[in-house]
Amino acid sequence: MQTHQFEAIIVGAGGAGLMAALYASKGGAQVAVISKLYPTRSHTGAAQGGIGAALGNLDEDKPIWHAYDTVKGGDWLTDQNAAKVLAETAVDAVIELEHMGLPFDRTPEGKISQRRFGGHTSNFGEKPVRRACHAADRTGHMILQTLYQQCIKNNVNFYDEFHVIDLIRSANGAVAGVVAIELGTGEIHIFHAKATLFATGGWGRIFSVTSNAHSLTGDGTALVYRRGIPLQDMEFFQIHPTGIYKLGILITEGVRGEGGVLINGNGERFMERYAPKIKDLASRDVVSRAIHQEIKEGRGIKGRDYVYLDVTPNTVNRYFAEAGETRRITAEDVENKLPDILDFCRVYLGVDPVKEPMPIQPTAHYAMGGIPTNVDAEVVTDENWTVLPGLYAAGEVACVSVHGANRLGTNSLVDLVVFGRRGGMKIAEYVKHADYAPLPANPSAEIEAELTRIRNSSGKTRPGELRAAMQKVMMEDVGIVRNAAGMNTALDTLRELRDRHQTDLLIDDRGQKFNTDLLEAWELGCMLDLAEITTISALNRTESRGGHSREDFPNRDDENWLVHTLVNRPAGMGIAPKGDMHPEINVKKQVDRSLEKDDPRFAPKVRTY
Ligand SMILES: Cc1cc2nc3c(=O)[nH]c(=O)nc-3n(C[C@H](O)[C@H](O)[C@H](O)COP(=O)(O)OP(=O)(O)OC[C@H]3O[C@@H](n4cnc5c(N)ncnc54)[C@H](O)[C@@H]3O)c2cc1C
């Protein structure tokens, strides 16, 4: 076992982790980034369509309109102070990325090019606005490369292919660092730190159809929860409307931003009925439900469970002309602006989107919930916003809560750079005055015992079998549309799966080096925890809001539910689940409504597009 000491540890090397590391190191902190993937393999690299900022390069735009869209997009569960910080800082953050060398697409005058995206409007919902700054459909890839280079330049230390498996807390509860396993050797490492920031991304892999990579298993979220930190708003998981049929690979909203339209089995542009004003560019939850409804009522393509997304120039230009718009697109525009999307469809489907429509279905995409933080990425542990000193979270793993009940497209990349940066700055300040919390006598004993249990398991059930069963039940019963009966069934199934994970597991590899068999089985335990918390949070919220849509409670209920859900692990449960001890729910944390105090336009109202 090796022990390392750094003032600041950042777990995760996606956009949020790298931005936090960069700013902590710029502020003078000695920083190490630990990542189970090589940094530039992080999932931020998959982000396609763009990063939102009210630059106003192509249409008039203002941060306050961006903040409004964020609050409305989040179905008023968004904390308004966070939306204000996000929208106001986004402009600076994007210009900073440009100055770091990020190769954004350009307008003919040389400004950063912007495109339309779902739910982005001008003047408090009046009409669509071009706000998404993009580098073709590889925006996340460019952000990741740019930030990684900056971190290297700034002497950030990297521990690549180190898998973090536990959070270390001192006897008095203070945060003292993390335990990691080095993939190449199987050796355990203790990272002792004054400040620890989690930026471990999402957990779309709890669902069967998802845009998320295999690595998105929610480890960071689950392991802090197991060490006594609550998780917030876990019932809100975004199902994106357009994934490649059966594969789930994302087709960016940028396709609709460029004029692409959704078409049902009758050849109708059905979004005209669901969102008469901005049609295909309504927010994601609205479009996903519309697709679900079309399919349910037999209007899928050939009566099956998919619809078309059509970006062929003929179709797009016909709708532009009908809407009285002067712009037109050519096959060349589509090739230049959406190269990766075209590649995906040509390679995986044998469909050429320049000539024919793409078959799509909704795909599990983004976790709005996560580790609760304030706008400085400091982790808070209760409804009174009590800060746990030394622990931070940023990016998809965190719940600021800037996305509320439904995230707007392009707001995740903004979230990473805005709150990653603020977290990094806060850490740099904190470590100047804080001491190292003492390490417990054997900080890795408990997690090593759990790994030994999994490594030596000799039951009958392989992790893949449990994983498939979890993903199926989550997609079917805790997906786009939910009801109590389905979710209760899901909960029973999940608890049975978790028992089998504890008592009947079988893995093949008992070795030390690159034991992915062992770590995947451990990750599955994390996902089972998160799936259970998602389900109990969803069962508890007896209303429909944003991405949480209940058949048995179809209306939004602002009187009772303008509150965040906090879920705690019962005291004494330890890091492994125990029989009939179940998570505890608290719904006392109020949504921040500070913008509404001065401007009544921010008050909750019926959400139409
Ligand atoms: C296909 C796709 C397209 C998208 N397009 C857009 C878009 O156009 N605009 C937008 O705003 N958003 C988009 N998003 C969402 C956005 O990309 C993600 O929410 C965001 O990139 C997450 O960044 P992150 O830094 O929080 O985490 P990630 O980039 O996922 O990084 C997580 C990091 O944590 C590390 N890690 C995880 N677990 C451990 C562990 N146990 N130990 C050590 N390290 C660990 C990983 O190695 C990785 O480095 C898209 C998402 C997808 C899936």
The ligand as an SDF file (V2000), in Angstrom:
LIG
                    3D

 53 58  0  0  0  0  0  0  0  0999 V2000
  -23.3100   11.6850  -26.0380 C   0  0  0  0  0  0  0  0  0  0  0  0
  -23.4300   12.8790  -25.1620 C   0  0  0  0  0  0  0  0  0  0  0  0
  -23.4910   14.1450  -25.7140 C   0  0  0  0  0  0  0  0  0  0  0  0
  -23.5830   15.2740  -24.9060 C   0  0  0  0  0  0  0  0  0  0  0  0
  -23.6260   16.5140  -25.4770 N   0  0  0  0  0  0  0  0  0  0  0  0
  -23.6680   17.6040  -24.6730 C   0  0  0  0  0  0  0  0  0  0  0  0
  -23.6570   18.9210  -25.2250 C   0  0  0  0  0  0  0  0  0  0  0  0
  -23.5750   19.1040  -26.4410 O   0  0  0  0  0  0  0  0  0  0  0  0
  -23.7070   19.9710  -24.3780 N   0  0  0  0  0  0  0  0  0  0  0  0
  -23.7870   19.8120  -23.0260 C   0  0  0  0  0  0  0  0  0  0  0  0
  -23.8270   20.8100  -22.3110 O   0  0  0  0  0  0  0  0  0  0  0  0
  -23.7780   18.5760  -22.4740 N   0  0  0  0  0  0  0  0  0  0  0  0
  -23.7190   17.4810  -23.2570 C   0  0  0  0  0  0  0  0  0  0  0  0
  -23.7080   16.2350  -22.6910 N   0  0  0  0  0  0  0  0  0  0  0  0
  -23.6190   16.0990  -21.2330 C   0  0  0  0  0  0  0  0  0  0  0  0
  -22.1900   16.3520  -20.7740 C   0  0  0  0  0  0  0  0  0  0  0  0
  -21.2970   15.9150  -21.7600 O   0  0  0  0  0  0  0  0  0  0  0  0
  -21.8480   15.6160  -19.4840 C   0  0  0  0  0  0  0  0  0  0  0  0
  -22.8360   15.8550  -18.5420 O   0  0  0  0  0  0  0  0  0  0  0  0
  -20.5260   16.1480  -18.9510 C   0  0  0  0  0  0  0  0  0  0  0  0
  -19.5240   16.0600  -19.9280 O   0  0  0  0  0  0  0  0  0  0  0  0
  -20.0730   15.4280  -17.7030 C   0  0  0  0  0  0  0  0  0  0  0  0
  -18.7950   15.9170  -17.3840 O   0  0  0  0  0  0  0  0  0  0  0  0
  -18.1200   15.5900  -15.9870 P   0  0  0  0  0  0  0  0  0  0  0  0
  -16.8280   16.3200  -15.9650 O   0  0  0  0  0  0  0  0  0  0  0  0
  -19.0840   15.8310  -14.8960 O   0  0  0  0  0  0  0  0  0  0  0  0
  -17.8820   14.0080  -16.0510 O   0  0  0  0  0  0  0  0  0  0  0  0
  -17.1900   13.0760  -17.1550 P   0  0  0  0  0  0  0  0  0  0  0  0
  -16.6990   13.8170  -18.3310 O   0  0  0  0  0  0  0  0  0  0  0  0
  -18.1250   11.9330  -17.3680 O   0  0  0  0  0  0  0  0  0  0  0  0
  -15.9120   12.5600  -16.3980 O   0  0  0  0  0  0  0  0  0  0  0  0
  -15.9960   11.6910  -15.2940 C   0  0  0  0  0  0  0  0  0  0  0  0
  -14.5890   11.4390  -14.8160 C   0  0  0  0  0  0  0  0  0  0  0  0
  -14.6440   10.7350  -13.5910 O   0  0  0  0  0  0  0  0  0  0  0  0
  -13.7300    9.6620  -13.6270 C   0  0  0  0  0  0  0  0  0  0  0  0
  -14.2280    8.6420  -12.6880 N   0  0  0  0  0  0  0  0  0  0  0  0
  -15.4800    8.1430  -12.5800 C   0  0  0  0  0  0  0  0  0  0  0  0
  -15.5390    7.2480  -11.5810 N   0  0  0  0  0  0  0  0  0  0  0  0
  -14.2950    7.1920  -11.0520 C   0  0  0  0  0  0  0  0  0  0  0  0
  -13.7090    6.4490   -9.9990 C   0  0  0  0  0  0  0  0  0  0  0  0
  -14.4230    5.5760   -9.2740 N   0  0  0  0  0  0  0  0  0  0  0  0
  -12.3970    6.6290   -9.7370 N   0  0  0  0  0  0  0  0  0  0  0  0
  -11.6540    7.5030  -10.4700 C   0  0  0  0  0  0  0  0  0  0  0  0
  -12.1630    8.2200  -11.4740 N   0  0  0  0  0  0  0  0  0  0  0  0
  -13.4640    8.0730  -11.7470 C   0  0  0  0  0  0  0  0  0  0  0  0
  -13.6640    9.2330  -15.0650 C   0  0  0  0  0  0  0  0  0  0  0  0
  -12.4640    8.5730  -15.3410 O   0  0  0  0  0  0  0  0  0  0  0  0
  -13.7500   10.5990  -15.7650 C   0  0  0  0  0  0  0  0  0  0  0  0
  -12.4640   11.1510  -15.8380 O   0  0  0  0  0  0  0  0  0  0  0  0
  -23.6330   15.1130  -23.5100 C   0  0  0  0  0  0  0  0  0  0  0  0
  -23.5730   13.8370  -22.9400 C   0  0  0  0  0  0  0  0  0  0  0  0
  -23.4820   12.7260  -23.7600 C   0  0  0  0  0  0  0  0  0  0  0  0
  -23.4780   11.3770  -23.1300 C   0  0  0  0  0  0  0  0  0  0  0  0
  1  2  1  0
  2  3  1  0
  2 52  2  0
  3  4  2  0
  4  5  1  0
  4 50  1  0
  5  6  2  0
  6  7  1  0
  6 13  1  0
  7  8  2  0
  7  9  1  0
  9 10  1  0
 10 11  2  0
 10 12  1  0
 12 13  2  0
 13 14  1  0
 14 15  1  0
 14 50  1  0
 15 16  1  0
 16 17  1  0
 16 18  1  0
 18 19  1  0
 18 20  1  0
 20 21  1  0
 20 22  1  0
 22 23  1  0
 23 24  1  0
 24 25  2  0
 24 26  1  0
 24 27  1  0
 27 28  1  0
 28 29  2  0
 28 30  1  0
 28 31  1  0
 31 32  1  0
 32 33  1  0
 33 34  1  0
 33 48  1  0
 34 35  1  0
 35 36  1  0
 35 46  1  0
 36 37  1  0
 36 45  1  0
 37 38  2  0
 38 39  1  0
 39 40  1  0
 39 45  2  0
 40 41  1  0
 40 42  2  0
 42 43  1  0
 43 44  2  0
 44 45  1  0
 46 47  1  0
 46 48  1  0
 48 49  1  0
 50 51  2  0
 51 52  1  0
 52 53  1  0
M  END
$$$$
